[in-house]
C-alpha cells in the first residue's frame, strides 16, 4: 500500500502542481483506487485462497502485536538508559542525561510523529502512553471491527465481500491517512479525502472501545462514566477520534495525558486528558497494553456469542 501511495502521490503532484482543486480531486482518486483496489484484492483472496492463507491474511490486518513490540522496545531502551544514567559517576564533559536517554529517544522517534530529541524520561513515558492508547484503536480495534462486520456480511450472503475485504479496505484508508493526512504543503489538499475517510471509519470503533474499555479493566460499572469523560475531554482535540481514545485510556488507568508537543520545531498544545491525575509511568504503559489484549478477547468472545445465537435461532 505504501509503495502505491508513494507512486500515485508523485503523479498527482506532477499533474496537480500547486492547484488546490486539482490536488483535492487527485487525492480523491488516489483514495478510491487504493481503498477500492485493496478491498477487491481482499475479496479475491477470500474467494480463491485456502483457509490457512486467509487466516494469515486476516492476521496481517491487525497490528496489536507490532504495537506491543514497538512500545516494549522503547521501554527496554528507556530502562537501560535510566540504569546507565544511575551508574554514570563522572558527569564531566557531555551532558550525561542527554547521552543516556538518546537510545530511548531514537527508538521512540520511529513510532511517533513528535520531535523526541529533547524529551526527558517523563515525556518519553507520556508519548508511549499516548501511542499505546491511540494506536490501539487505529491499528487493532478499528480493523478488527471491520473484520467482524465483514464476517456478518458473509452470514447474510457468502458471495459478498467479507472480513478480509473490509479489513484491507480500512487498512488502505488508514495508511493513506498516515502518509498523506498532514496539514502542510500540498498534502493540505492531496490528503484530505484519505484523512476524512479514515476519520469516518474509525469513529464508531473508537467509541466502542471507549465504552467497553472498563470491561477489560474489570470495572464494568464505570463504562458509561469513562465513555462520558472520554467524549468530554476528547472534544477539544482536532482529531474526532484520537482525543477520545486517549482520554478513555487516561481515565481508566488514572493518569493525565496531553500537553505540549513539538512537531518540526513548532510547539503544539494538545488538550489535557484526565487533567489533574498523575503522570503515566512504565506500569501505566504496560497496563494499557494488557488492556488491549483483554479487550480484544472480549470483542472476539462477544462476536462468537452473537454468531452462535443467531445461528441457533435461524
C-alpha positions as CSV (number, residue, x, y, z in Angstrom):
1,X,0.0,0.0,0.0
2,X,2.8,2.4,0.9
3,X,4.5,1.8,-2.4
4,X,1.4,2.5,-4.4
5,X,0.6,5.6,-2.3
6,X,4.1,7.0,-3.0
7,X,3.8,6.3,-6.7
8,X,0.4,7.8,-7.0
9,X,1.4,10.8,-5.0
10,X,4.2,11.6,-7.3
11,X,1.9,11.5,-10.3
12,X,-0.7,13.7,-8.5
13,X,1.8,16.3,-7.6
14,X,3.2,16.4,-11.1
15,X,-0.3,16.8,-12.6
16,X,-1.8,19.0,-10.0
17,X,1.1,21.3,-9.2
18,X,0.0,23.7,-6.5
19,X,-3.6,23.9,-7.6
20,X,-5.8,23.1,-4.6
21,X,-8.8,21.9,-6.7
22,X,-6.7,19.5,-8.8
23,X,-4.9,18.2,-5.8
24,X,-8.2,17.5,-3.9
25,X,-9.5,15.7,-6.9
26,X,-6.3,13.7,-7.3
27,X,-6.4,12.8,-3.6
28,X,-10.0,11.6,-4.0
29,X,-9.0,9.4,-7.0
30,X,-6.0,8.0,-5.0
31,X,-8.3,7.2,-2.2
32,X,-10.8,5.5,-4.5
33,X,-8.1,3.5,-6.3
34,X,-6.3,2.4,-3.2
35,X,-9.2,1.6,-0.9
36,X,-11.3,0.0,-3.7
37,X,-8.3,-1.9,-5.0
38,X,-7.4,-3.2,-1.6
39,X,-11.0,-4.3,-1.0
40,X,-11.1,-6.1,-4.3
41,X,-7.8,-7.9,-3.7
42,X,-9.1,-9.0,-0.3
43,X,-12.3,-10.2,-1.8
44,X,-10.4,-12.2,-4.3
45,X,-8.3,-13.8,-1.6
46,X,-11.5,-14.7,0.3
47,X,-12.9,-16.4,-2.8
48,X,-9.8,-18.2,-4.0
49,X,-7.3,-18.8,-1.2
50,X,-7.3,-21.8,1.1
51,X,-8.3,-21.2,4.7
52,X,-4.7,-21.2,6.2
53,X,-3.7,-18.4,3.8
54,X,-6.9,-16.5,4.6
55,X,-6.1,-16.7,8.3
56,X,-2.6,-15.3,7.7
57,X,-4.0,-12.5,5.6
58,X,-6.5,-11.6,8.3
59,X,-3.8,-11.5,10.9
60,X,-1.8,-9.1,8.7
61,X,-4.5,-6.5,9.2
62,X,-4.2,-6.5,13.0
63,X,-1.3,-4.5,14.4
64,X,-1.7,-5.4,18.1
65,X,1.5,-7.5,18.3
66,X,3.6,-4.9,16.4
67,X,2.3,-2.2,18.7
68,X,3.4,-4.1,21.7
69,X,6.8,-4.8,20.2
70,X,7.4,-1.2,19.3
71,X,6.3,0.2,22.6
72,X,8.1,-2.6,24.5
73,X,11.3,-1.8,22.6
74,X,11.2,1.8,23.8
75,X,10.5,0.7,27.4
76,X,13.6,-1.5,27.3
77,X,15.7,1.2,25.9
78,X,14.4,3.7,28.5
79,X,15.1,1.2,31.3
80,X,18.7,0.7,30.0
81,X,19.1,4.5,29.7
82,X,18.0,5.1,33.3
83,X,20.3,2.4,34.6
84,X,23.2,3.9,32.6
85,X,22.4,7.3,34.0
86,X,22.4,5.9,37.6
87,X,25.7,4.2,37.0
88,X,27.3,7.3,35.5
89,X,29.5,8.6,38.2
90,X,31.5,11.2,36.3
91,X,29.2,13.8,34.8
92,X,32.1,15.9,33.4
93,X,32.0,16.6,29.7
94,X,28.9,15.9,27.7
95,X,25.5,16.2,29.5
96,X,25.0,12.7,30.9
97,X,21.3,12.9,30.8
98,X,21.3,13.8,27.1
99,X,23.7,10.9,26.3
100,X,22.0,8.3,28.4
101,X,18.5,8.9,27.1
102,X,19.5,9.1,23.4
103,X,18.8,5.4,22.6
104,X,15.3,5.6,24.1
105,X,14.6,8.9,22.2
106,X,15.8,7.3,19.0
107,X,13.6,4.2,19.4
108,X,10.6,6.5,20.2
109,X,11.2,8.6,17.1
110,X,10.4,5.5,15.0
111,X,6.9,5.2,16.2
112,X,5.7,8.8,17.0
113,X,5.5,12.0,14.9
114,X,6.6,14.4,17.6
115,X,10.2,15.6,18.0
116,X,11.9,13.4,20.5
117,X,15.5,14.8,20.6
118,X,14.9,16.8,23.8
119,X,12.4,14.6,25.7
120,X,13.2,13.6,29.3
121,X,12.1,10.2,30.8
122,X,8.8,11.6,31.9
123,X,7.9,12.9,28.5
124,X,9.0,9.7,26.8
125,X,6.6,7.7,29.0
126,X,3.8,10.1,28.2
127,X,4.5,9.7,24.5
128,X,4.4,5.9,24.9
129,X,1.1,6.0,26.8
130,X,-0.5,8.2,24.2
131,X,0.8,6.0,21.4
132,X,-0.3,2.8,23.1
133,X,-3.8,4.3,23.6
134,X,-4.3,6.0,20.2
135,X,-2.8,3.3,18.0
136,X,-4.7,0.5,19.8
137,X,-7.8,1.9,18.1
138,X,-6.2,2.7,14.7
139,X,-4.1,-0.5,14.5
140,X,-6.1,-3.1,16.3
141,X,-9.7,-2.4,17.2
142,X,-10.8,-0.5,14.1
143,X,-9.6,-3.2,11.6
144,X,-11.0,-5.8,14.0
145,X,-14.4,-4.1,14.0
146,X,-14.5,-4.0,10.1
147,X,-13.3,-7.6,10.0
148,X,-16.2,-8.6,12.2
149,X,-18.6,-6.5,10.1
150,X,-17.3,-8.4,7.0
151,X,-18.0,-11.7,8.8
152,X,-21.5,-10.5,9.4
153,X,-21.9,-9.8,5.7
154,X,-20.7,-13.3,5.0
155,X,-23.5,-14.7,7.2
156,X,-26.0,-12.8,5.1
157,X,-24.5,-13.9,1.7
158,X,-21.3,-15.8,1.4
159,X,-20.6,-14.3,-2.1
160,X,-20.4,-10.8,-0.7
161,X,-17.2,-9.1,0.4
162,X,-16.2,-10.5,3.8
163,X,-13.8,-9.8,6.7
164,X,-10.6,-9.6,4.6
165,X,-12.1,-7.3,2.0
166,X,-13.4,-4.8,4.7
167,X,-10.2,-5.1,6.8
168,X,-7.9,-4.4,3.9
169,X,-10.1,-1.5,2.7
170,X,-9.8,0.0,6.2
171,X,-6.0,-0.5,6.3
172,X,-5.7,1.2,3.0
173,X,-7.6,4.3,4.3
174,X,-5.5,4.2,7.5
175,X,-2.3,4.0,5.5
176,X,-3.4,6.9,3.3
177,X,-4.1,9.0,6.4
178,X,-0.7,8.2,8.0
179,X,1.2,9.0,4.8
180,X,-0.8,11.9,3.3
181,X,-3.0,13.2,6.1
182,X,-0.9,16.3,7.1
183,X,-1.9,19.9,7.1
184,X,1.1,21.4,5.4
185,X,2.2,21.9,1.8
186,X,0.4,20.1,-1.0
187,X,-0.8,17.5,1.5
188,X,-3.3,20.0,2.9
189,X,-5.4,19.2,-0.2
190,X,-4.0,15.9,-1.5
191,X,-4.5,14.1,1.8
192,X,-8.0,15.4,2.6
193,X,-10.0,12.5,1.2
194,X,-8.0,9.8,2.8
195,X,-7.9,11.6,6.2
196,X,-11.7,12.1,6.2
197,X,-12.4,8.6,5.2
198,X,-10.2,7.3,7.9
199,X,-11.9,9.5,10.5
200,X,-15.2,8.2,9.4
201,X,-14.2,4.5,9.5
202,X,-12.6,4.9,12.9
203,X,-15.4,6.9,14.5
204,X,-17.6,4.0,15.7
205,X,-14.9,1.6,16.7
206,X,-13.2,4.3,18.7
207,X,-16.4,4.9,20.7
208,X,-17.0,1.2,21.2
209,X,-13.5,1.0,22.7
210,X,-14.3,3.9,25.0
211,X,-17.5,2.3,26.3
212,X,-16.1,-1.2,26.6
213,X,-12.6,-0.5,28.0
214,X,-13.9,-0.6,31.6
215,X,-14.9,-4.3,31.0
216,X,-11.3,-5.1,30.2
217,X,-10.2,-3.3,33.3
218,X,-12.6,-5.4,35.4
219,X,-14.7,-2.3,36.2
220,X,-17.9,-2.7,34.2
221,X,-19.8,-0.3,36.4
222,X,-17.6,2.6,35.1
223,X,-18.3,2.0,31.4
224,X,-20.7,4.9,31.0
225,X,-18.7,7.3,33.2
226,X,-15.5,6.5,31.3
227,X,-17.3,7.0,28.0
228,X,-18.7,10.3,29.1
229,X,-15.3,11.5,30.3
230,X,-13.6,10.4,27.1
231,X,-16.2,12.3,25.0
232,X,-15.8,15.4,27.2
233,X,-12.0,15.5,27.2
234,X,-11.6,14.4,23.7
235,X,-13.9,17.0,22.2
236,X,-11.1,19.7,22.3
237,X,-8.8,17.6,20.2
238,X,-8.6,18.5,16.5
239,X,-9.0,14.8,15.7
240,X,-12.5,13.4,16.1
241,X,-11.1,10.1,17.4
242,X,-7.5,10.4,18.8
243,X,-8.6,12.5,21.8
244,X,-11.5,10.2,22.6
245,X,-9.4,7.1,22.6
246,X,-6.5,8.6,24.6
247,X,-8.9,10.1,27.1
248,X,-10.6,6.7,27.7
249,X,-7.3,5.1,28.5
250,X,-6.3,8.0,30.6
251,X,-9.4,7.8,32.8
252,X,-9.4,4.0,33.1
253,X,-5.7,3.9,34.1
254,X,-5.9,7.1,36.3
255,X,-3.3,9.3,34.5
256,X,-3.1,12.6,32.7
257,X,-2.2,12.7,29.0
258,X,-1.9,15.6,26.6
259,X,0.1,18.8,26.9
260,X,2.9,20.4,24.9
261,X,4.4,18.5,21.9
262,X,6.9,19.7,19.3
263,X,6.5,19.0,15.6
264,X,9.1,20.3,13.2
265,X,10.4,22.7,15.8
266,X,6.9,24.2,16.3
267,X,5.2,23.7,19.7
268,X,1.6,22.4,19.6
269,X,-0.6,22.4,22.8
270,X,-2.8,19.3,23.0
271,X,-5.8,19.3,25.4
272,X,-5.2,17.8,28.8
273,X,-7.0,14.4,29.2
274,X,-7.7,13.3,32.7
275,X,-6.5,16.7,34.0
276,X,-5.1,16.7,37.5
277,X,-4.3,12.9,37.5
278,X,-0.7,11.6,38.0
279,X,1.7,11.4,35.0
280,X,2.0,8.0,33.4
281,X,4.8,5.7,34.4
282,X,6.1,2.4,33.0
283,X,3.5,0.4,34.8
284,X,0.8,2.6,33.2
285,X,2.1,1.8,29.7
286,X,2.2,-1.9,30.4
287,X,-1.3,-1.8,31.8
288,X,-2.5,-0.2,28.6
289,X,-1.0,-3.0,26.5
290,X,-2.6,-5.5,28.8
291,X,-6.0,-3.8,28.5
292,X,-5.6,-4.1,24.7
293,X,-5.1,-7.8,24.9
294,X,-8.1,-8.3,27.3
295,X,-10.4,-6.1,25.2
296,X,-9.5,-7.9,22.0
297,X,-10.5,-11.2,23.7
298,X,-13.8,-9.6,24.9
299,X,-14.7,-8.4,21.4
300,X,-13.9,-11.8,19.8
301,X,-15.9,-13.6,22.5
302,X,-18.8,-11.3,22.1
303,X,-18.8,-11.7,18.3
304,X,-18.6,-15.5,18.7
305,X,-21.5,-15.5,21.1
306,X,-23.6,-13.3,18.8
307,X,-22.8,-15.6,15.9
308,X,-23.7,-18.7,17.9
309,X,-27.1,-17.2,19.0
310,X,-28.1,-16.0,15.5
311,X,-27.1,-19.4,14.0
312,X,-29.1,-21.2,16.7
313,X,-32.2,-19.0,16.1
314,X,-32.1,-19.1,12.3
